[in-house]
Amino acid sequence: MSFDPEAVGATAARYLRFIRVEHTVFTLPMAYAAALLSGGVLDLWKALSIGLAVFGLRTAGMAWNNIADYPIDKLNPRTQGRMLVSGKITFREAYGVFLFGATVFLLSAAALGPWPLILSAPYLAVVLTYPYAKRLHCLPHLHLGAVYALVPLGASIAMHPYDLGEALAKTPWLLVAAAALWVAGFDVMYSKGDYEFDKAHRLGSIPACFGLRSADYASAAMLVASAALYVANYLVSGMRPVGLVVTLFGAALEIGSAVLGARGDLGRGFNLNLAVGLVIPLGIFVGYLGI
């Protein structure tokens, strides 16, 4: 068979869409922001290894989430267009993408040092158990928040890979907590769209278990608390004042998303939260580097 660049490109596009590679792009800035705040030397090799670790972990997690949720996704009208359900990706390909992502993550963790490698198995366990949370309890949003919190925490550990005590002491915990609440909060908001389906199929979520009004309160509380922690993280980090303006703007966007979610504008609220994931790290970069 001759080499067909169009076919190769189409296959690569399918895989990138399957793992939602754009979500990885939105995740990386938070990892590098945490790495800068943790001290140490962020050279090119370490930056590349952190980026590949995030890419690998998210790739494995997204692939496994699609595999594990297939029986649910094929019943939910909102998710019937997903690539595994629609047949655009086969199960064999999905498992291959999962193994590829897990391998990239483990090799990157090994390249970063002993503690990242030791903790790679627990990291994978947290990520791969997430799809089952909604089958077991009403708070899968907190599990997803914990998954995202692993990003800034992992970057901090990568900056001090030979001394876990030092890594934990220098971890920007306010940033970690803020990131966890941020993701959990907008996941509560987003899950309102599956309210009827989750109730009918006895799947756990705050809207399905406690009602839409409770979901609005819970989402708003998490997002407002996260915004406050992002600002507090900036203030205690001793960075230049110029980045505080950007951070306050990011916090305002996050609170604005809570308002939109409570009004039922889930699409705009969710998209506004994607901007938060870029603006908050940008504030840290500006404040840390003085640009």
N, C-alpha and C positions, 0 to 999 in steps of 0.2 A: 504494500500500500504506500502511496506517495504521501508526503507530508502536506497536510491541509491546514494552513494557518487560520482559516475562518472557522473550521471545526474546533480547533484547539481553543481559539478565542471564545467561541460559544460555550464550550464546556467549562472554561475558567469562569465565565460570567455566571453560569448556573451555580457553580460552587460558591462563588462570592456572594451571590444573592441568598443562597441557602443558609450560609453562616451569618448573614447580615453584617458584612464587613464594615459598613458605615458605623455600626455601634461600637466596634473596636476603636475606630478613629476618635469617637467621642469619649472613649474611656482612657486613652493614652495620656491626655493632658493632666488628668488627676494623678496618675502614677508619677509623672515627672515632677509635678508640683510637690508631692509628698517626698520624693527623693531629695529635692533641693532643701526642703525644710528639715530633713533628717541629718543634714551635714554629711561630711565625707566628700569624696571626689567622684563626680558624675562624668567620667570620661566617655569617649565614643563607644568603647567596647561594652561598658556597663549599660549605657543608654540603649544600645542595640539589643543587648541581652534582656533588659527589662521589657522593651517593646515586643520582642519575640515571645517572651513568657506570657505577656498579656494576650497577644494574638493567639498563641497556642491554647491557653486556658479557655478563652472565650470561644474559640473554634470548637474545641472538644465539648464545652458546655452547651453551645447552641445545637450542635449535631445530636448530642444525647437528649436534649430537651425535645427535639423533634421526633426522635425515635420513641422515647418514653411516652410522649403525649399523642402518638398517632391514633390510638383508639378513641381518644377524646376529640382530637382535632377533626377527624372525619365526620363527627356528629354535629360539631358546632358550625353553624352557617358562617360565622365570622372567620373561621380558620380553614375552611374547606379549600381555599385557594393556595394554601401553603404547599411548598414544592414536593414534599414527601407524600402528602395526601393526594395531590393532583397527578402524581406520577412523573413529574418533571425530574425528580431525583429518585433513584431506586434505593431500596434498603441496603443493598450491597455498597452502593456509593456512599450512603449516609454513614455506615459503619467505617468505611474507609476514611471519610473525612474526620470522623471521631478519632480514629487511631492516629491519623496524621497530626491532628491538633494536640492530642495527648503526648505524642512523641516530641513535637516541637517544644511543648511546655516543659517536659522532663529534661530534655537536653539543655534548654535555656537555664533552667534552675540549677543544673549541674555546673554550667559555665559560670553562674553567679557566685557559687561557693557552697560550703557544706550545709549551712543552715537552710538556705533556700531549697536545696535538694532534699534534706531531711523532712522539711515541711511540705514538700510537693504532694505527697500522698494525702495528708489531711486536707490540703487545698482542693485536690480533685474530689475528695469525698464530699466536702461541703457543696461544691458546684454540681456534682452528679446526682445528689439526693434532692436537689431543689424541685424537680418535676413531680416528685411524689408527695411534697408537703401538702398540696391542696387535697390530696386523697385522705390525709390523716387528721388535719386540724384546720381551724378557721383563720390562721395567721401566716399563710405562705409568704405574705409581703415582707415579714420580718426575716424570713429565710433569704429572700432575694436581696434584702438590704445587707445581710451578712455576707452574701456572695460578693456584692460590690465593695464592701468594706475591705475585703481581702486585697483589693487593688492598691490603695495607698499603704495599707499595712505591709503588703509584700514588697512594695518599693522601698519602704524604710528598712526592712530586713535585708534587702539586697544591697543597701548602702553600707551595712555592717555585717557581712555574711559570716564572720568568724566569731562573733560575740553576740549571742542572742540577748543577753542582759542589756548590753549597750544599745542594741537595736531597739528594744522595747522602751528603754529610757528616753531615746531620742525620737521615737515615733510621735508625730503630731496627732495625738489622740482626739483632739477636738475636730480635726479635719476628718479623721476616720469615722467618728460618730456622726458628724454632719452628713457625710456621704451616705452612710447606711440609712439614716432617716430620710434623706432626700429620695433615694431610690424606692424605699418602702412606701413613702408618702405618695409618690406619683404612680406607683403600682396599685395602691388602693384606689386612686382616682380612675386609672385605666380599667380596673376590674369591674367598675360599674357597668361597663358595656356588656359584660357577660352575666349580669345579675340574674336574668331569667333562666339562662342556660345552666348556670352553676346551681341554682336552687333546684331545678328540675332533675339534675343529675347528682345531687348531693355532694357537690364539690365545695371545698372550704375557701371562703374569702370573707372579708369583713362585710361587704355588701350583702352577700348571700346569707350569712349567719346572723347579722345584726341589723340589716336594713340599710337603705340608701342614705337616710339622714345621718345615721351613725358613721357611715363611710365618709360622708362629707366632713364631719367633725374630726374623725381620725386622720384623714388625709391632710386637712388644714393644720391640725396640731403638729403633725410630723414635719410638714413643709416649713411652717413658721419656726419651729424649734431648730430645724436644720439651718435655715437662713441665719438665725441668731448665732448658732455655733460657727458657721462660716465666718461671720464678722468677728466673733470672739477669737477664733483661731488666728485671724490676721492681726488682731490687736496684741495678742500675747507673743506673737512670733518676732516682734521687734523689727519689722520690715519698714521700708520707706513709706511715708504717708501717701505718695502718689498712687500706689496700688489700692489704697483703701477705697478710693472713689469707684474703681472698677468692681471691687468686692461688694460694695453697697449696692451697686447696680445689679449685680448678679443675685444678691439677696432679695432685691425688689422684684426681679423677674420671677423668683421662686414663689414669693408671696402672691404675685399676680397670677401665677399658674393655679394656686389653690383657689383663688376667687373664681377663675374660669371653670375649674373643675366643679365647684359647688353650684355654678350656674348651669351645668350640664354641657358646657362647651369642651368636651373631652379632647377633641382633636387639637384645638389651639392650646389647651392647657398642657397636653403632652409635648407638643412641639416647643412650647416655651421652656419646658424643662430640659429639652435637648440643648437649648442655648445656655442654660445654667451650667451644664457640664463643661462648657468652653469658657464662659466668662469668669467663673470662680478661679480656675487655674490661671487664666490670663492675669487676674489681679495679683496672684502670687508671683507669677513671672515678672510682672512690672515692678512690684514692690521689692522683690529679692534682687533682681538684676539692675534696678534703677533706670529702666528704659522708659 
